[in-house]
Amino acid sequence: MSNRLYQGIIHQMKDLLVGTVGVLDNSGTVIASNDLALVGEVRQGIREELSYAADTLVIGGYTYRFAGSGTRNDIVVFVEGEDQNATRIAGLLAISFCNIRNLHEEKYDKASFIKNVILDNILPSDIYVKSKELHFEGDERRVLYLVRFAGRPDLLPYEILQGMFPDREHCFILNISETEAVLVKDVDEKDELEDIEALAHTISDVISSEFYAKVSIGISTVAETLKGLAKAYKESRVALEVSKVFDTDRSIISYDNLGIGRLVYQLPTTLCDIFLQEVFKKGSLESLDRETLMTVQCFFENNLNVSETSRKLFVHRNTLVYRLEKIRKITGLDLREFEHAITFKVALMVKKYMASKPAKF
């Protein structure tokens, strides 16, 4: 927020103010005041002393107060006088300037603008109008990374990512919650999915090694326009949720690589129930023990190859054939046939998806 705006606000208040008031910037310089002779004056040590005070500092005939939480970038308001009335006026000015500054930054800050876009808090017709006001390149190719922290409530995702990506023109860090932050990054035409995922692995490795924290990262498809960022945010969140259900071992997942899990995750539960009832006899799936299900998983991972699966499981080929035959008798599906195997694979995923849904009472 420019000094001119602070001066303009004070000028509008001049008829309501009694005595001298003003604003100090982060260097202690008076940047606005109803006494123009004070503008440019440096008041050494005021910010430092105020940072150790409870709320206000009374010194040299003036009352000082931070317009904010007291961070380095917060301005300081001052009011002539050392009495209770001066303290009240300083408090009112601090609250007013703090709120005005926040609204101004929200209006003119690019990161706030992008956050409003991804959260659908701005009308599509206003996106390009606003981007022109901010001199924002609207048709750059961008990828959205949703970074979710686990196990370390003391860490601040937003600040960590800001430290990793200081480029404010091509990387935008957005605070989503206490455990989530978003990185929106420009990508080149030549960047492949492997390059995009490599950056996610770098983020994960740095956070793990420097902050001893575990993160999960959902990666969107490439958004070709600003409007596409809202869709990209939804994709990154779906990627995390789907991987949590179907691929719990992976901490970095791209929306492009979700496969059939993405389809299953979007099915209504009523349709899932009907599918399971039609595919399996009552209780047939539940009657399969853990060893049998592990055999099925290994069989799928080895592309329905009996010889390779038996080698990986360290069992005789005939033992594996016996287990597959047992599954056929219980479920009616012969996993050695491709169509039956596909049906069984999808059914297992649907079952897992249903188990992840909270029970309704």
C-alpha positions in Angstrom: 0.0 0.0 0.0 1.5 3.3 -1.1 2.4 6.2 1.2 0.0 8.4 -0.8 -2.9 6.2 0.2 -2.1 6.5 3.9 -1.8 10.2 3.5 -5.1 10.4 1.7 -6.9 8.5 4.5 -5.5 10.8 7.2 -6.5 13.8 5.1 -10.1 12.5 5.0 -10.0 12.2 8.8 -8.5 15.6 9.5 -11.7 17.3 10.7 -12.2 14.4 13.2 -8.7 14.4 14.7 -7.5 16.5 17.5 -3.7 16.8 17.7 -1.1 15.2 15.5 -1.3 11.7 14.1 0.9 9.8 11.6 2.3 6.6 10.3 5.8 5.1 10.5 7.1 2.6 7.9 9.3 -0.4 8.7 12.4 1.9 8.7 10.9 4.2 11.3 10.3 7.0 8.8 7.1 9.1 9.0 5.3 8.4 5.7 2.0 10.1 6.4 0.7 12.7 8.9 -1.8 15.5 9.3 1.3 17.6 10.1 3.1 17.6 6.7 6.2 19.0 8.3 6.8 15.6 10.0 6.7 13.6 6.8 10.2 12.2 6.1 11.3 12.5 9.7 13.0 9.3 11.1 12.1 8.2 14.6 14.9 5.8 15.6 14.3 2.9 18.0 10.5 3.3 18.1 9.7 0.1 16.3 12.2 -1.9 18.4 10.9 -0.6 21.7 7.3 -1.1 20.6 8.0 -4.7 19.8 8.9 -5.3 23.4 5.8 -3.4 24.7 2.5 -5.1 25.4 0.2 -3.2 23.1 1.2 0.5 23.0 4.3 2.5 23.6 4.1 6.0 25.3 7.2 8.1 24.9 8.2 11.6 24.0 4.7 13.0 24.1 3.3 10.4 21.6 1.5 7.1 21.8 2.6 4.4 19.3 0.9 1.2 18.2 1.4 -1.5 15.5 -1.3 -1.7 12.8 -1.2 -5.5 12.8 0.4 -8.3 14.8 3.8 -6.6 15.0 5.6 -8.2 12.1 8.5 -6.6 10.3 6.2 -5.2 7.5 3.6 -3.8 9.8 3.3 0.0 9.9 3.2 1.9 13.2 0.6 4.6 13.9 1.3 7.4 16.4 -0.9 9.9 18.1 0.1 13.0 20.0 -0.6 12.7 23.7 0.1 10.2 26.5 -3.3 9.9 28.1 -6.0 7.3 27.8 -7.7 9.2 25.0 -4.6 9.0 22.9 -4.4 5.3 23.5 -7.9 4.8 22.3 -7.4 6.9 19.1 -4.2 5.0 18.4 -6.0 1.7 18.7 -8.8 2.8 16.4 -6.3 4.0 13.8 -4.3 0.8 14.0 -7.4 -1.3 13.4 -8.6 0.9 10.6 -5.2 1.0 8.8 -4.7 -2.8 9.2 -8.1 -3.6 7.7 -7.7 -1.1 4.9 -4.2 -2.5 4.0 -5.5 -6.1 4.0 -8.4 -5.2 1.7 -6.0 -3.2 -0.6 -3.5 -6.1 -0.8 -6.4 -8.6 -1.5 -7.5 -6.3 -4.3 -4.1 -5.8 -5.9 -2.0 -8.8 -4.9 -1.5 -11.4 -7.6 -1.4 -14.3 -5.2 -4.7 -13.3 -3.7 -6.1 -13.0 -7.1 -5.0 -16.6 -8.1 -6.4 -17.9 -4.8 -9.8 -16.4 -5.6 -9.6 -18.0 -9.0 -8.8 -21.6 -7.8 -11.5 -21.4 -5.0 -14.1 -20.1 -7.5 -14.5 -16.8 -5.5 -14.5 -14.7 -8.6 -16.9 -14.7 -11.6 -15.4 -16.1 -14.8 -16.2 -12.9 -16.7 -14.2 -10.9 -14.1 -11.0 -13.0 -14.3 -9.5 -11.4 -17.4 -10.6 -7.9 -16.4 -8.9 -8.4 -13.1 -5.8 -9.9 -14.7 -5.4 -6.8 -16.9 -5.6 -4.6 -13.8 -2.8 -6.6 -12.2 -0.8 -6.7 -15.5 -1.0 -10.5 -15.1 -0.2 -12.8 -18.0 -3.4 -14.8 -18.4 -2.5 -17.5 -20.9 0.7 -18.9 -19.4 0.8 -22.7 -19.0 0.7 -23.5 -15.3 0.6 -26.6 -13.1 -0.9 -26.7 -9.6 0.7 -28.7 -6.8 -1.3 -29.3 -3.6 1.1 -30.0 -0.8 -0.4 -31.6 2.3 1.7 -31.9 5.5 1.3 -34.8 7.9 2.5 -35.2 11.5 4.0 -31.8 12.2 1.3 -29.3 13.3 4.1 -26.9 14.3 5.2 -26.3 10.7 3.8 -23.6 8.5 3.4 -25.0 4.9 3.0 -21.6 3.4 6.2 -20.2 4.9 8.2 -23.3 4.0 7.1 -23.2 0.3 7.7 -19.5 0.1 11.3 -20.0 1.2 11.8 -22.7 -1.4 10.2 -20.7 -4.3 11.2 -17.0 -3.9 10.3 -16.2 -7.6 7.1 -14.1 -7.2 6.6 -13.7 -11.0 6.4 -17.3 -12.0 5.7 -19.2 -8.7 2.7 -18.4 -6.5 2.3 -19.8 -3.0 -1.2 -19.9 -1.6 -2.1 -20.7 2.0 -5.1 -23.1 2.1 -5.2 -24.4 5.6 -2.9 -25.2 8.6 -1.7 -28.4 6.8 -2.1 -27.5 3.1 -0.5 -25.0 0.8 -0.6 -24.7 -3.0 2.2 -24.0 -5.5 1.1 -22.6 -8.8 4.1 -22.7 -11.2 4.6 -21.7 -14.8 5.8 -24.5 -17.1 7.3 -24.5 -20.5 5.9 -26.2 -23.6 8.9 -28.7 -23.5 8.2 -29.8 -19.9 6.9 -33.3 -19.7 5.0 -35.1 -16.9 8.3 -36.5 -15.7 9.7 -33.0 -15.3 6.6 -31.8 -13.5 6.7 -34.9 -11.1 10.5 -34.4 -10.6 9.8 -31.0 -9.0 7.3 -32.6 -6.6 9.9 -35.2 -5.6 12.3 -32.4 -5.0 9.8 -30.6 -2.7 9.2 -33.8 -0.8 12.9 -34.6 -0.4 13.8 -31.1 0.9 10.9 -31.0 3.4 11.8 -34.5 4.6 15.5 -33.8 5.0 15.4 -30.2 6.3 12.1 -30.3 8.3 11.7 -34.0 9.1 8.2 -33.9 7.9 6.2 -36.1 5.5 4.1 -34.6 2.7 1.7 -35.8 0.1 1.6 -33.9 -3.2 -1.3 -33.9 -5.7 -0.4 -32.7 -9.2 -2.9 -31.3 -11.6 -2.9 -31.4 -15.4 -1.5 -28.4 -17.2 -3.8 -25.4 -17.1 -3.6 -23.5 -20.4 -5.6 -20.4 -19.1 -6.3 -18.6 -15.8 -9.8 -20.1 -15.8 -8.3 -23.5 -15.9 -6.7 -23.1 -12.5 -10.0 -23.7 -10.7 -10.2 -27.1 -12.5 -6.6 -27.8 -11.8 -7.1 -27.2 -8.0 -10.0 -29.7 -8.0 -7.8 -32.2 -10.0 -4.9 -32.0 -7.5 -7.3 -32.5 -4.6 -8.9 -35.5 -6.3 -5.4 -36.9 -6.9 -4.6 -36.9 -3.2 -8.0 -38.3 -2.2 -7.9 -41.1 -4.8 -4.3 -42.1 -3.9 -5.3 -42.2 -0.2 -7.9 -44.8 -1.0 -6.3 -46.9 -3.8 -2.6 -46.3 -3.7 -1.6 -45.6 -0.1 2.1 -46.3 -0.7 2.6 -43.3 -3.0 3.0 -39.8 -1.6 3.2 -38.0 -5.0 0.4 -38.6 -7.4 -0.6 -36.9 -10.7 -4.1 -36.6 -11.9 -3.0 -38.0 -15.2 -1.8 -41.2 -13.6 -4.9 -42.0 -11.5 -6.2 -44.5 -14.0 -9.4 -46.4 -13.3 -9.2 -45.3 -9.6 -10.4 -41.8 -10.8 -13.5 -43.3 -12.4 -14.3 -45.5 -9.4 -13.9 -42.6 -6.9 -16.6 -40.6 -8.7 -19.2 -43.4 -8.7 -22.3 -43.0 -6.4 -22.3 -45.5 -3.6 -25.7 -46.8 -4.6 -24.3 -47.8 -8.0 -21.3 -49.4 -6.3 -23.6 -51.5 -4.1 -25.5 -52.8 -7.1 -22.3 -53.6 -9.0 -20.9 -55.7 -6.1 -24.2 -57.5 -5.6 -24.4 -58.4 -9.3 -20.7 -59.5 -9.6 -20.4 -61.6 -6.5 -22.7 -64.0 -4.8 -23.6 -63.0 -1.3 -20.6 -63.2 0.9 -18.3 -64.7 -1.8 -15.8 -61.9 -1.7 -15.7 -61.8 2.1 -14.9 -65.6 2.2 -11.5 -65.0 0.5 -8.7 -65.0 3.1 -5.8 -62.6 3.2 -3.4 -65.1 1.5 -5.7 -65.5 -1.4 -6.2 -61.8 -1.9 -2.4 -61.3 -1.8 -2.1 -64.0 -4.5 -4.7 -62.1 -6.6 -2.8 -58.9 -6.2 0.5 -60.5 -7.3 -1.2 -62.2 -10.2 -2.5 -58.8 -11.4 0.9 -57.1 -10.9 2.5 -59.8 -13.2 0.0 -59.3 -16.0 -1.9 -62.6 -15.3 1.3 -64.6 -16.0 1.0 -67.8 -13.9 4.7 -68.8 -14.2 6.0 -65.3 -13.2 3.5 -65.0 -10.3 4.4 -68.4 -8.9 8.1 -67.4 -9.0 7.4 -64.1 -7.2 5.3 -65.9 -4.6 7.9 -68.7 -4.2 5.2 -71.3 -4.7 4.8 -74.2 -7.2 2.9 -73.4 -10.4 0.3 -76.1 -9.5 -0.2 -74.4 -6.1 -1.0 -71.2 -7.8 -3.4 -72.9 -10.2 -5.1 -74.5 -7.3 -5.6 -71.1 -5.6 -7.0 -69.6 -8.8 -9.4 -72.5 -9.2 -10.5 -72.0 -5.6 -11.3 -68.4 -6.4 -13.3 -69.4 -9.5 -15.4 -71.8 -7.5 -16.2 -69.2 -4.8 -16.8 -66.2 -7.0 -17.5 -67.6 -10.4 -14.7 -65.6 -12.0 -11.7 -67.3 -13.6 -8.9 -64.8 -13.3 -6.9 -66.4 -16.1 -9.5 -64.9 -18.5 -8.9 -61.3 -19.2 -12.6 -60.1 -18.9 -13.0 -61.9 -15.6 -9.8 -60.5 -14.3 -10.8 -57.0 -15.2 -14.2 -57.5 -13.4 -12.5 -58.8 -10.3 -9.9 -55.9 -10.3 -12.6 -53.3 -10.5 -14.7 -55.0 -7.9 -11.8 -55.0 -5.4 -11.3 -51.3 -6.1 -15.0 -50.6 -5.6 -15.0 -52.6 -2.3 -12.0 -50.5 -1.1 -13.7 -47.3 -2.1 -16.8 -48.3 -0.2 -14.8 -49.1 2.9 -13.2 -45.6 2.8 -16.6 -43.9 2.9 -17.9 -43.0 6.4 -20.8 -45.0 7.7 -24.2 -43.3 7.7 -26.4 -43.6 10.7 
